Structure formats: structure tokens, C-alpha cells
Amino acid sequence: MSVPYTAYKYLYYRIYAWNLRMWGESDLPQFNALFGVSALILMNIITLVTAFEVFTGQRLSLSRAGVIGGGLALIAIGYFLLVHGGKYRKIAKEFDKETQSQRKWRLIACVFYVALSFVGFFWLVELRNS
């Protein structure tokens, strides 16, 4: 498997495992994790578009319908990669075998990715709007 796909699955797994621990199966953690991962990726795409606008001075027009459509496309793709046919259970089994050291460093990478995603997004939006 490729590194980006493995990282994508691991981020999904961490959100899934956290949701499962907090609220159990009745809260459909497989879908909550799917929505979380999809929202982060959509935010990253918007961040890239905003970075292009900030650094080139050219304004790109992202319509609300385009953003919603992109988000729905990410959810659909994620569903088939992560959830359909019980794939989330296989992903959980795959990462349940990680060592304590792997878990620590991978969790740090996930937290760093999520924090950087939010900071970068809001920083660039502020730069663009000022």
C-alpha cells in the first residue's frame, strides 16, 4: 500500500477508535470517522486554493455548490475505501497490532496533521481577507 493511503486509513482508524470508545457502536463510529476524515481533506483542499489566491493574488471562485459537491464526492470515495463491506473492521484489525512506539508516533503525527490543517486554513483565510 502507498504511504498516503496508509496515512489516510490510520487517521480514519484513530477517529473511529476514539468515537467507538466514547460512544460505542450505537453512534455509528464508522460513519462519524468517515465524515471527520472527509471534512479534514476538504478543508485541506480549500486551504490549497486559498494559498494559491494569497500567493498569486488571483481570486478563484469556489461556489457553495462546488464545495458541497466536492465534500459529497470525498464522502462517497471514502465510503468505498473505508466503510463498504466492513472494511473499517479490517482497518481496525490492521492497526490494532501496532506497537506502543508506533502508536505514540502515529498519534503524534495525526494530532500534528489535524492541528496544522486548522492553523493553516484559518491563517491563510485571514491573510486572504486582510
N, CA, C and O atoms as CSV, one atom per row, in Angstrom:
chain,resi,resn,atom,element,x,y,z
A,1,MET,N,N,0.838,-1.192,0.000
A,1,MET,CA,C,0.000,0.000,0.000
A,1,MET,C,C,0.880,1.252,0.000
A,1,MET,O,O,2.007,1.248,0.496
A,2,SER,N,N,0.340,2.294,-0.558
A,2,SER,CA,C,1.079,3.547,-0.613
A,2,SER,C,C,1.022,4.260,0.738
A,2,SER,O,O,0.101,4.053,1.527
A,3,VAL,N,N,2.007,5.088,0.981
A,3,VAL,CA,C,2.086,5.826,2.245
A,3,VAL,C,C,0.882,6.751,2.430
A,3,VAL,O,O,0.301,6.756,3.515
A,4,PRO,N,N,0.474,7.543,1.412
A,4,PRO,CA,C,-0.697,8.401,1.632
A,4,PRO,C,C,-1.961,7.615,1.973
A,4,PRO,O,O,-2.739,8.040,2.827
A,5,TYR,N,N,-2.175,6.475,1.315
A,5,TYR,CA,C,-3.365,5.677,1.605
A,5,TYR,C,C,-3.294,5.097,3.012
A,5,TYR,O,O,-4.305,5.054,3.713
A,6,THR,N,N,-2.120,4.652,3.430
A,6,THR,CA,C,-1.953,4.121,4.777
A,6,THR,C,C,-2.187,5.220,5.818
A,6,THR,O,O,-2.819,4.978,6.846
A,7,ALA,N,N,-1.682,6.417,5.553
A,7,ALA,CA,C,-1.904,7.533,6.472
A,7,ALA,C,C,-3.385,7.892,6.537
A,7,ALA,O,O,-3.910,8.182,7.612
A,8,TYR,N,N,-4.052,7.872,5.399
A,8,TYR,CA,C,-5.498,8.137,5.312
A,8,TYR,C,C,-6.263,7.115,6.151
A,8,TYR,O,O,-7.142,7.475,6.935
A,9,LYS,N,N,-5.922,5.842,5.979
A,9,LYS,CA,C,-6.580,4.784,6.753
A,9,LYS,C,C,-6.289,4.939,8.241
A,9,LYS,O,O,-7.170,4.716,9.072
A,10,TYR,N,N,-5.062,5.318,8.584
A,10,TYR,CA,C,-4.719,5.431,10.002
A,10,TYR,C,C,-5.466,6.595,10.656
A,10,TYR,O,O,-5.966,6.459,11.772
A,11,LEU,N,N,-5.542,7.713,9.980
A,11,LEU,CA,C,-6.303,8.840,10.524
A,11,LEU,C,C,-7.759,8.424,10.717
A,11,LEU,O,O,-8.366,8.720,11.746
A,12,TYR,N,N,-8.306,7.746,9.735
A,12,TYR,CA,C,-9.669,7.222,9.858
A,12,TYR,C,C,-9.766,6.311,11.082
A,12,TYR,O,O,-10.695,6.443,11.879
A,13,TYR,N,N,-8.822,5.397,11.236
A,13,TYR,CA,C,-8.815,4.452,12.353
A,13,TYR,C,C,-8.783,5.175,13.693
A,13,TYR,O,O,-9.517,4.812,14.612
A,14,ARG,N,N,-7.935,6.199,13.808
A,14,ARG,CA,C,-7.831,6.913,15.093
A,14,ARG,C,C,-9.157,7.585,15.435
A,14,ARG,O,O,-9.592,7.533,16.585
A,15,ILE,N,N,-9.805,8.213,14.460
A,15,ILE,CA,C,-11.091,8.860,14.714
A,15,ILE,C,C,-12.143,7.794,15.026
A,15,ILE,O,O,-12.958,7.965,15.933
A,16,TYR,N,N,-12.121,6.711,14.283
A,16,TYR,CA,C,-13.059,5.605,14.508
A,16,TYR,C,C,-12.886,5.029,15.914
A,16,TYR,O,O,-13.866,4.867,16.641
A,17,ALA,N,N,-11.657,4.721,16.294
A,17,ALA,CA,C,-11.387,4.111,17.606
A,17,ALA,C,C,-11.801,5.047,18.741
A,17,ALA,O,O,-12.376,4.606,19.736
A,18,TRP,N,N,-11.507,6.342,18.587
A,18,TRP,CA,C,-11.888,7.311,19.614
A,18,TRP,C,C,-13.409,7.363,19.743
A,18,TRP,O,O,-13.940,7.326,20.852
A,19,ASN,N,N,-14.105,7.449,18.619
A,19,ASN,CA,C,-15.563,7.516,18.638
A,19,ASN,C,C,-16.162,6.241,19.229
A,19,ASN,O,O,-17.128,6.303,19.990
A,20,LEU,N,N,-15.602,5.109,18.888
A,20,LEU,CA,C,-16.072,3.826,19.415
A,20,LEU,C,C,-15.906,3.777,20.929
A,20,LEU,O,O,-16.804,3.326,21.640
A,21,ARG,N,N,-14.756,4.241,21.425
A,21,ARG,CA,C,-14.504,4.274,22.866
A,21,ARG,C,C,-15.468,5.213,23.586
A,21,ARG,O,O,-15.971,4.891,24.662
A,22,MET,N,N,-15.719,6.368,22.989
A,22,MET,CA,C,-16.537,7.387,23.647
A,22,MET,C,C,-18.025,7.041,23.642
A,22,MET,O,O,-18.695,7.213,24.660
A,23,TRP,N,N,-18.552,6.558,22.523
A,23,TRP,CA,C,-19.998,6.408,22.399
A,23,TRP,C,C,-20.458,5.018,21.975
A,23,TRP,O,O,-21.657,4.743,21.972
A,24,GLY,N,N,-19.542,4.154,21.625
A,24,GLY,CA,C,-19.926,2.796,21.270
A,24,GLY,C,C,-20.454,2.664,19.850
A,24,GLY,O,O,-20.502,3.628,19.085
A,25,GLU,N,N,-20.848,1.441,19.524
A,25,GLU,CA,C,-21.321,1.107,18.177
A,25,GLU,C,C,-22.615,1.824,17.809
A,25,GLU,O,O,-22.867,2.077,16.631
A,26,SER,N,N,-23.436,2.154,18.801
A,26,SER,CA,C,-24.743,2.750,18.505
A,26,SER,C,C,-24.626,4.126,17.854
A,26,SER,O,O,-25.576,4.599,17.230
A,27,ASP,N,N,-23.465,4.771,17.997
A,27,ASP,CA,C,-23.259,6.098,17.417
A,27,ASP,C,C,-22.687,6.023,15.994
A,27,ASP,O,O,-22.333,7.047,15.410
A,28,LEU,N,N,-22.600,4.817,15.448
A,28,LEU,CA,C,-22.071,4.582,14.098
A,28,LEU,C,C,-20.693,5.221,13.896
A,28,LEU,O,O,-20.527,6.103,13.053
A,29,PRO,N,N,-19.708,4.765,14.677
A,29,PRO,CA,C,-18.376,5.371,14.603
A,29,PRO,C,C,-17.735,5.285,13.228
A,29,PRO,O,O,-16.920,6.137,12.875
A,30,GLN,N,N,-18.093,4.264,12.440
A,30,GLN,CA,C,-17.513,4.136,11.102
A,30,GLN,C,C,-17.920,5.317,10.221
A,30,GLN,O,O,-17.132,5.763,9.387
A,31,PHE,N,N,-19.130,5.822,10.393
A,31,PHE,CA,C,-19.586,6.960,9.588
A,31,PHE,C,C,-19.100,8.286,10.167
A,31,PHE,O,O,-18.765,9.202,9.415
A,32,ASN,N,N,-19.057,8.397,11.492
A,32,ASN,CA,C,-18.514,9.614,12.103
A,32,ASN,C,C,-17.058,9.815,11.698
A,32,ASN,O,O,-16.641,10.936,11.405
A,33,ALA,N,N,-16.286,8.735,11.681
A,33,ALA,CA,C,-14.883,8.827,11.263
A,33,ALA,C,C,-14.787,9.188,9.785
A,33,ALA,O,O,-13.925,9.973,9.389
A,34,LEU,N,N,-15.667,8.618,8.975
A,34,LEU,CA,C,-15.689,8.945,7.544
A,34,LEU,C,C,-15.962,10.430,7.342
A,34,LEU,O,O,-15.280,11.081,6.550
A,35,PHE,N,N,-16.946,10.972,8.047
A,35,PHE,CA,C,-17.261,12.396,7.916
A,35,PHE,C,C,-16.101,13.259,8.421
A,35,PHE,O,O,-15.797,14.295,7.829
A,36,GLY,N,N,-15.456,12.840,9.504
A,36,GLY,CA,C,-14.324,13.600,10.043
A,36,GLY,C,C,-13.153,13.658,9.079
A,36,GLY,O,O,-12.595,14.728,8.841
A,37,VAL,N,N,-12.781,12.519,8.527
A,37,VAL,CA,C,-11.661,12.457,7.583
A,37,VAL,C,C,-11.998,13.250,6.314
A,37,VAL,O,O,-11.155,13.975,5.785
A,38,SER,N,N,-13.217,13.106,5.843
A,38,SER,CA,C,-13.635,13.824,4.634
A,38,SER,C,C,-13.619,15.330,4.854
A,38,SER,O,O,-13.203,16.083,3.974
A,39,ALA,N,N,-14.070,15.772,6.023
A,39,ALA,CA,C,-14.064,17.209,6.337
A,39,ALA,C,C,-12.640,17.750,6.393
A,39,ALA,O,O,-12.376,18.852,5.911
A,40,LEU,N,N,-11.726,16.986,6.973
A,40,LEU,CA,C,-10.325,17.423,7.025
A,40,LEU,C,C,-9.723,17.536,5.625
A,40,LEU,O,O,-9.027,18.506,5.326
A,41,ILE,N,N,-9.981,16.570,4.784
A,41,ILE,CA,C,-9.435,16.616,3.427
A,41,ILE,C,C,-10.041,17.777,2.646
A,41,ILE,O,O,-9.330,18.474,1.923
A,42,LEU,N,N,-11.343,17.988,2.785
A,42,LEU,CA,C,-11.989,19.123,2.116
A,42,LEU,C,C,-11.377,20.435,2.606
A,42,LEU,O,O,-11.124,21.342,1.812
A,43,MET,N,N,-11.143,20.531,3.906
A,43,MET,CA,C,-10.515,21.733,4.452
A,43,MET,C,C,-9.109,21.916,3.865
A,43,MET,O,O,-8.702,23.042,3.580
A,44,ASN,N,N,-8.371,20.823,3.684
A,44,ASN,CA,C,-7.038,20.909,3.083
A,44,ASN,C,C,-7.101,21.380,1.637
A,44,ASN,O,O,-6.248,22.154,1.202
A,45,ILE,N,N,-8.093,20.926,0.891
A,45,ILE,CA,C,-8.253,21.360,-0.493
A,45,ILE,C,C,-8.572,22.853,-0.535
A,45,ILE,O,O,-8.002,23.592,-1.338
A,46,ILE,N,N,-9.473,23.288,0.321
A,46,ILE,CA,C,-9.808,24.717,0.386
A,46,ILE,C,C,-8.587,25.523,0.810
A,46,ILE,O,O,-8.380,26.636,0.327
A,47,THR,N,N,-7.783,24.971,1.703
A,47,THR,CA,C,-6.550,25.644,2.132
A,47,THR,C,C,-5.593,25.813,0.955
A,47,THR,O,O,-4.976,26.867,0.803
A,48,LEU,N,N,-5.466,24.785,0.126
A,48,LEU,CA,C,-4.590,24.889,-1.049
A,48,LEU,C,C,-5.092,25.950,-2.024
A,48,LEU,O,O,-4.300,26.716,-2.574
A,49,VAL,N,N,-6.401,25.996,-2.238
A,49,VAL,CA,C,-6.974,27.018,-3.120
A,49,VAL,C,C,-6.717,28.403,-2.530
A,49,VAL,O,O,-6.352,29.330,-3.252
A,50,THR,N,N,-6.906,28.538,-1.237
A,50,THR,CA,C,-6.676,29.819,-0.566
A,50,THR,C,C,-5.200,30.207,-0.630
A,50,THR,O,O,-4.882,31.380,-0.826
A,51,ALA,N,N,-4.297,29.244,-0.470
A,51,ALA,CA,C,-2.860,29.527,-0.579
A,51,ALA,C,C,-2.533,30.028,-1.983
A,51,ALA,O,O,-1.755,30.968,-2.143
A,52,PHE,N,N,-3.122,29.407,-2.989
A,52,PHE,CA,C,-2.923,29.863,-4.364
A,52,PHE,C,C,-3.372,31.319,-4.493
A,52,PHE,O,O,-2.670,32.136,-5.089
A,53,GLU,N,N,-4.528,31.641,-3.941
A,53,GLU,CA,C,-5.049,33.007,-4.014
A,53,GLU,C,C,-4.132,34.002,-3.303
A,53,GLU,O,O,-3.856,35.085,-3.819
A,54,VAL,N,N,-3.666,33.624,-2.116
A,54,VAL,CA,C,-2.804,34.516,-1.326
A,54,VAL,C,C,-1.478,34.759,-2.035
A,54,VAL,O,O,-1.014,35.897,-2.106
A,55,PHE,N,N,-0.871,33.712,-2.556
A,55,PHE,CA,C,0.474,33.846,-3.104
A,55,PHE,C,C,0.526,34.299,-4.557
A,55,PHE,O,O,1.575,34.738,-5.028
A,56,THR,N,N,-0.591,34.200,-5.276
A,56,THR,CA,C,-0.597,34.666,-6.668
A,56,THR,C,C,-1.398,35.953,-6.847
A,56,THR,O,O,-1.243,36.650,-7.850
A,57,GLY,N,N,-2.243,36.264,-5.885
A,57,GLY,CA,C,-3.089,37.444,-5.996
A,57,GLY,C,C,-4.290,37.236,-6.899
A,57,GLY,O,O,-5.077,38.159,-7.107
A,58,GLN,N,N,-4.435,36.056,-7.429
A,58,GLN,CA,C,-5.577,35.746,-8.291
A,58,GLN,C,C,-6.694,35.129,-7.445
A,58,GLN,O,O,-6.451,34.227,-6.644
A,59,ARG,N,N,-7.884,35.613,-7.629
A,59,ARG,CA,C,-9.033,35.110,-6.879
A,59,ARG,C,C,-9.682,33.966,-7.647
A,59,ARG,O,O,-10.060,34.128,-8.808
A,60,LEU,N,N,-9.809,32.829,-7.011
A,60,LEU,CA,C,-10.521,31.700,-7.593
A,60,LEU,C,C,-11.914,31.666,-6.972
A,60,LEU,O,O,-12.079,31.913,-5.778
A,61,SER,N,N,-12.862,31.372,-7.756
A,61,SER,CA,C,-14.235,31.361,-7.281
A,61,SER,C,C,-14.655,29.940,-6.948
A,61,SER,O,O,-14.827,29.105,-7.836
A,62,LEU,N,N,-14.816,29.678,-5.673
A,62,LEU,CA,C,-15.343,28.383,-5.244
A,62,LEU,C,C,-16.814,28.585,-4.907
A,62,LEU,O,O,-17.143,29.289,-3.952
A,63,SER,N,N,-17.676,27.987,-5.665
A,63,SER,CA,C,-19.101,28.122,-5.386
A,63,SER,C,C,-19.486,27.228,-4.211
A,63,SER,O,O,-18.823,26.230,-3.928
A,64,ARG,N,N,-20.538,27.594,-3.554
A,64,ARG,CA,C,-21.043,26.784,-2.446
A,64,ARG,C,C,-21.407,25.390,-2.954
A,64,ARG,O,O,-21.119,24.387,-2.302
A,65,ALA,N,N,-22.044,25.338,-4.126
A,65,ALA,CA,C,-22.426,24.047,-4.706
A,65,ALA,C,C,-21.189,23.210,-5.022
A,65,ALA,O,O,-21.202,21.993,-4.834
A,66,GLY,N,N,-20.118,23.852,-5.502
A,66,GLY,CA,C,-18.882,23.135,-5.796
A,66,GLY,C,C,-18.241,22.555,-4.551
A,66,GLY,O,O,-17.752,21.426,-4.562
A,67,VAL,N,N,-18.245,23.336,-3.472
A,67,VAL,CA,C,-17.670,22.860,-2.208
A,67,VAL,C,C,-18.507,21.710,-1.653
A,67,VAL,O,O,-17.961,20.703,-1.201
A,68,ILE,N,N,-19.826,21.858,-1.686
A,68,ILE,CA,C,-20.702,20.790,-1.194
A,68,ILE,C,C,-20.542,19.543,-2.059
A,68,ILE,O,O,-20.460,18.430,-1.539
A,69,GLY,N,N,-20.499,19.728,-3.376
A,69,GLY,CA,C,-20.300,18.595,-4.279
A,69,GLY,C,C,-18.969,17.902,-4.040
A,69,GLY,O,O,-18.888,16.673,-4.041
A,70,GLY,N,N,-17.927,18.695,-3.834
A,70,GLY,CA,C,-16.615,18.123,-3.531
A,70,GLY,C,C,-16.631,17.339,-2.229
A,70,GLY,O,O,-16.059,16.253,-2.138
A,71,GLY,N,N,-17.288,17.896,-1.229
A,71,GLY,CA,C,-17.407,17.200,0.053
A,71,GLY,C,C,-18.160,15.884,-0.086
A,71,GLY,O,O,-17.754,14.866,0.475
A,72,LEU,N,N,-19.252,15.909,-0.832
A,72,LEU,CA,C,-20.021,14.678,-1.046
A,72,LEU,C,C,-19.216,13.648,-1.837
A,72,LEU,O,O,-19.314,12.447,-1.585
A,73,ALA,N,N,-18.425,14.124,-2.789
A,73,ALA,CA,C,-17.563,13.208,-3.549
A,73,ALA,C,C,-16.521,12.569,-2.638
A,73,ALA,O,O,-16.253,11.372,-2.741
A,74,LEU,N,N,-15.928,13.370,-1.739
A,74,LEU,CA,C,-14.952,12.821,-0.796
A,74,LEU,C,C,-15.587,11.782,0.120
A,74,LEU,O,O,-14.977,10.758,0.427
A,75,ILE,N,N,-16.813,12.052,0.554
A,75,ILE,CA,C,-17.521,11.092,1.411
A,75,ILE,C,C,-17.798,9.805,0.635
A,75,ILE,O,O,-17.609,8.708,1.161
A,76,ALA,N,N,-18.242,9.939,-0.603
A,76,ALA,CA,C,-18.542,8.750,-1.415
A,76,ALA,C,C,-17.290,7.916,-1.660
A,76,ALA,O,O,-17.315,6.694,-1.514
A,77,ILE,N,N,-16.202,8.573,-2.031
A,77,ILE,CA,C,-14.945,7.850,-2.263
A,77,ILE,C,C,-14.476,7.190,-0.969
A,77,ILE,O,O,-14.087,6.022,-0.960
A,78,GLY,N,N,-14.520,7.954,0.126
A,78,GLY,CA,C,-14.121,7.413,1.422
A,78,GLY,C,C,-14.977,6.238,1.843
A,78,GLY,O,O,-14.480,5.270,2.420
A,79,TYR,N,N,-16.265,6.325,1.554
A,79,TYR,CA,C,-17.158,5.215,1.912
A,79,TYR,C,C,-16.682,3.917,1.268
A,79,TYR,O,O,-16.610,2.884,1.934
A,80,PHE,N,N,-16.358,3.965,-0.019
A,80,PHE,CA,C,-15.937,2.742,-0.706
A,80,PHE,C,C,-14.532,2.297,-0.305
A,80,PHE,O,O,-14.224,1.106,-0.353
A,81,LEU,N,N,-13.678,3.240,0.090
A,81,LEU,CA,C,-12.321,2.876,0.518
A,81,LEU,C,C,-12.250,2.414,1.974
A,81,LEU,O,O,-11.378,1.622,2.330
A,82,LEU,N,N,-13.166,2.907,2.820
A,82,LEU,CA,C,-13.015,2.698,4.258
A,82,LEU,C,C,-14.159,1.940,4.937
A,82,LEU,O,O,-13.929,1.265,5.941
A,83,VAL,N,N,-15.359,2.034,4.425
A,83,VAL,CA,C,-16.520,1.514,5.154
A,83,VAL,C,C,-17.176,0.329,4.449
A,83,VAL,O,O,-17.440,-0.693,5.083
A,84,HIS,N,N,-17.438,0.449,3.169
A,84,HIS,CA,C,-18.208,-0.540,2.409
A,84,HIS,C,C,-17.695,-1.960,2.640
A,84,HIS,O,O,-16.492,-2.220,2.608
A,85,GLY,N,N,-18.624,-2.852,2.869
A,85,GLY,CA,C,-18.261,-4.258,3.041
A,85,GLY,C,C,-17.510,-4.543,4.325
A,85,GLY,O,O,-16.800,-5.544,4.418
A,86,GLY,N,N,-17.656,-3.678,5.319
A,86,GLY,CA,C,-16.979,-3.894,6.602
A,86,GLY,C,C,-15.487,-3.603,6.585
A,86,GLY,O,O,-14.751,-4.093,7.441
A,87,LYS,N,N,-15.030,-2.804,5.614
A,87,LYS,CA,C,-13.597,-2.509,5.522
A,87,LYS,C,C,-13.069,-1.850,6.799
A,87,LYS,O,O,-11.903,-2.027,7.153
A,88,TYR,N,N,-13.919,-1.094,7.487
A,88,TYR,CA,C,-13.480,-0.435,8.717
A,88,TYR,C,C,-13.061,-1.454,9.777
A,88,TYR,O,O,-12.177,-1.176,10.587
A,89,ARG,N,N,-13.676,-2.606,9.776
A,89,ARG,CA,C,-13.275,-3.659,10.726
A,89,ARG,C,C,-11.889,-4.204,10.377
A,89,ARG,O,O,-11.076,-4.462,11.265
A,90,LYS,N,N,-11.627,-4.376,9.085
A,90,LYS,CA,C,-10.307,-4.841,8.647
A,90,LYS,C,C,-9.238,-3.799,8.970
A,90,LYS,O,O,-8.126,-4.145,9.368
A,91,ILE,N,N,-9.579,-2.529,8.799
A,91,ILE,CA,C,-8.646,-1.444,9.116
A,91,ILE,C,C,-8.345,-1.450,10.613
A,91,ILE,O,O,-7.194,-1.286,11.018
A,92,ALA,N,N,-9.376,-1.638,11.430
A,92,ALA,CA,C,-9.174,-1.681,12.882
A,92,ALA,C,C,-8.264,-2.851,13.260
A,92,ALA,O,O,-7.379,-2.693,14.100
A,93,LYS,N,N,-8.467,-4.010,12.658
A,93,LYS,CA,C,-7.606,-5.167,12.939
A,93,LYS,C,C,-6.173,-4.899,12.514
A,93,LYS,O,O,-5.229,-5.273,13.210
A,94,GLU,N,N,-6.014,-4.245,11.361
A,94,GLU,CA,C,-4.679,-3.938,10.841
A,94,GLU,C,C,-3.891,-3.070,11.825
A,94,GLU,O,O,-2.709,-3.317,12.061
A,95,PHE,N,N,-4.541,-2.057,12.397
A,95,PHE,CA,C,-3.821,-1.131,13.266
A,95,PHE,C,C,-3.880,-1.500,14.741
A,95,PHE,O,O,-3.162,-0.912,15.549
A,96,ASP,N,N,-4.720,-2.460,15.107
A,96,ASP,CA,C,-4.733,-2.937,16.495
A,96,ASP,C,C,-3.424,-3.628,16.857
A,96,ASP,O,O,-3.095,-3.757,18.037
A,97,LYS,N,N,-2.682,-4.069,15.856
A,97,LYS,CA,C,-1.437,-4.804,16.074
A,97,LYS,C,C,-0.217,-3.897,16.237
A,97,LYS,O,O,0.899,-4.390,16.400
A,98,GLU,N,N,-0.416,-2.577,16.194
A,98,GLU,CA,C,0.732,-1.677,16.269
A,98,GLU,C,C,1.376,-1.730,17.654
A,98,GLU,O,O,0.713,-1.991,18.657
A,99,THR,N,N,2.677,-1.478,17.679
A,99,THR,CA,C,3.394,-1.449,18.949
A,99,THR,C,C,3.092,-0.130,19.670
A,99,THR,O,O,2.542,0.800,19.080
A,100,GLN,N,N,3.454,-0.067,20.936
A,100,GLN,CA,C,3.264,1.172,21.702
A,100,GLN,C,C,4.026,2.327,21.070
A,100,GLN,O,O,3.527,3.451,21.014
A,101,SER,N,N,5.227,2.050,20.597
A,101,SER,CA,C,6.028,3.086,19.957
A,101,SER,C,C,5.375,3.573,18.659
A,101,SER,O,O,5.294,4.776,18.411
A,102,GLN,N,N,4.914,2.637,17.842
A,102,GLN,CA,C,4.221,3.022,16.610
A,102,GLN,C,C,2.986,3.848,16.932
A,102,GLN,O,O,2.726,4.871,16.298
A,103,ARG,N,N,2.237,3.400,17.914
A,103,ARG,CA,C,1.015,4.103,18.296
A,103,ARG,C,C,1.316,5.529,18.738
A,103,ARG,O,O,0.616,6.468,18.360
A,104,LYS,N,N,2.357,5.680,19.536
A,104,LYS,CA,C,2.734,7.004,20.041
A,104,LYS,C,C,3.093,7.938,18.888
A,104,LYS,O,O,2.567,9.047,18.806
A,105,TRP,N,N,3.975,7.503,18.005
A,105,TRP,CA,C,4.443,8.361,16.918
A,105,TRP,C,C,3.369,8.612,15.868
A,105,TRP,O,O,3.286,9.705,15.307
A,106,ARG,N,N,2.566,7.624,15.607
A,106,ARG,CA,C,1.475,7.811,14.650
A,106,ARG,C,C,0.412,8.758,15.201
A,106,ARG,O,O,-0.149,9.572,14.468
A,107,LEU,N,N,0.143,8.642,16.502
A,107,LEU,CA,C,-0.824,9.545,17.123
A,107,LEU,C,C,-0.301,10.981,17.121
A,107,LEU,O,O,-1.058,11.921,16.880
A,108,ILE,N,N,0.973,11.144,17.385
A,108,ILE,CA,C,1.586,12.478,17.320
A,108,ILE,C,C,1.453,13.033,15.903
A,108,ILE,O,O,1.132,14.208,15.726
A,109,ALA,N,N,1.695,12.202,14.899
A,109,ALA,CA,C,1.574,12.642,13.502
A,109,ALA,C,C,0.130,13.048,13.196
A,109,ALA,O,O,-0.094,14.052,12.521
A,110,CYS,N,N,-0.845,12.286,13.681
A,110,CYS,CA,C,-2.260,12.627,13.452
A,110,CYS,C,C,-2.618,13.958,14.104
A,110,CYS,O,O,-3.258,14.807,13.484
A,111,VAL,N,N,-2.205,14.134,15.349
A,111,VAL,CA,C,-2.503,15.384,16.056
A,111,VAL,C,C,-1.838,16.551,15.337
A,111,VAL,O,O,-2.448,17.607,15.171
A,112,PHE,N,N,-0.593,16.366,14.911
A,112,PHE,CA,C,0.131,17.409,14.181
A,112,PHE,C,C,-0.592,17.744,12.879
A,112,PHE,O,O,-0.750,18.918,12.541
A,113,TYR,N,N,-1.030,16.724,12.150
A,113,TYR,CA,C,-1.742,16.929,10.885
A,113,TYR,C,C,-3.042,17.703,11.106
A,113,TYR,O,O,-3.326,18.658,10.383
A,114,VAL,N,N,-3.821,17.300,12.089
A,114,VAL,CA,C,-5.100,17.964,12.350
A,114,VAL,C,C,-4.857,19.413,12.783
A,114,VAL,O,O,-5.514,20.329,12.289
A,115,ALA,N,N,-3.915,19.617,13.706
A,115,ALA,CA,C,-3.620,20.974,14.176
A,115,ALA,C,C,-3.112,21.848,13.028
A,115,ALA,O,O,-3.551,22.988,12.874
A,116,LEU,N,N,-2.205,21.326,12.237
A,116,LEU,CA,C,-1.660,22.083,11.107
A,116,LEU,C,C,-2.751,22.383,10.071
A,116,LEU,O,O,-2.751,23.449,9.454
A,117,SER,N,N,-3.662,21.455,9.887
A,117,SER,CA,C,-4.771,21.683,8.957
A,117,SER,C,C,-5.608,22.881,9.398
A,117,SER,O,O,-5.929,23.752,8.589
A,118,PHE,N,N,-5.956,22.921,10.669
A,118,PHE,CA,C,-6.773,24.028,11.169
A,118,PHE,C,C,-6.002,25.345,11.184
A,118,PHE,O,O,-6.516,26.374,10.745
A,119,VAL,N,N,-4.783,25.314,11.684
A,119,VAL,CA,C,-3.974,26.537,11.752
A,119,VAL,C,C,-3.724,27.087,10.354
A,119,VAL,O,O,-3.895,28.283,10.115
A,120,GLY,N,N,-3.321,26.223,9.434
A,120,GLY,CA,C,-3.059,26.663,8.064
A,120,GLY,C,C,-4.295,27.230,7.404
A,120,GLY,O,O,-4.225,28.259,6.731
A,121,PHE,N,N,-5.416,26.576,7.585
A,121,PHE,CA,C,-6.664,27.044,6.998
A,121,PHE,C,C,-7.017,28.435,7.503
A,121,PHE,O,O,-7.225,29.351,6.708
A,122,PHE,N,N,-7.086,28.598,8.816
A,122,PHE,CA,C,-7.510,29.886,9.369
A,122,PHE,C,C,-6.487,30.987,9.119
A,122,PHE,O,O,-6.861,32.140,8.905
A,123,TRP,N,N,-5.202,30.645,9.145
A,123,TRP,CA,C,-4.159,31.630,8.874
A,123,TRP,C,C,-4.255,32.139,7.439
A,123,TRP,O,O,-4.201,33.346,7.204
A,124,LEU,N,N,-4.395,31.233,6.488
A,124,LEU,CA,C,-4.480,31.630,5.091
A,124,LEU,C,C,-5.772,32.384,4.770
A,124,LEU,O,O,-5.760,33.331,3.983
A,125,VAL,N,N,-6.865,31.973,5.367
A,125,VAL,CA,C,-8.122,32.705,5.164
A,125,VAL,C,C,-7.974,34.131,5.706
A,125,VAL,O,O,-8.422,35.089,5.077
A,126,GLU,N,N,-7.353,34.259,6.859
A,126,GLU,CA,C,-7.118,35.595,7.431
A,126,GLU,C,C,-6.207,36.430,6.521
A,126,GLU,O,O,-6.474,37.611,6.298
A,127,LEU,N,N,-5.147,35.830,6.003
A,127,LEU,CA,C,-4.268,36.533,5.079
A,127,LEU,C,C,-5.008,36.985,3.823
A,127,LEU,O,O,-4.838,38.114,3.364
A,128,ARG,N,N,-5.820,36.104,3.280
A,128,ARG,CA,C,-6.570,36.421,2.062
A,128,ARG,C,C,-7.565,37.551,2.307
A,128,ARG,O,O,-7.750,38.414,1.449
A,129,ASN,N,N,-8.195,37.550,3.456
A,129,ASN,CA,C,-9.240,38.532,3.746
A,129,ASN,C,C,-8.713,39.859,4.264
A,129,ASN,O,O,-9.477,40.815,4.399
A,130,SER,N,N,-7.438,39.935,4.552
A,130,SER,CA,C,-6.910,41.198,5.093
A,130,SER,C,C,-6.334,42.085,4.008
A,130,SER,O,O,-5.851,43.180,4.298
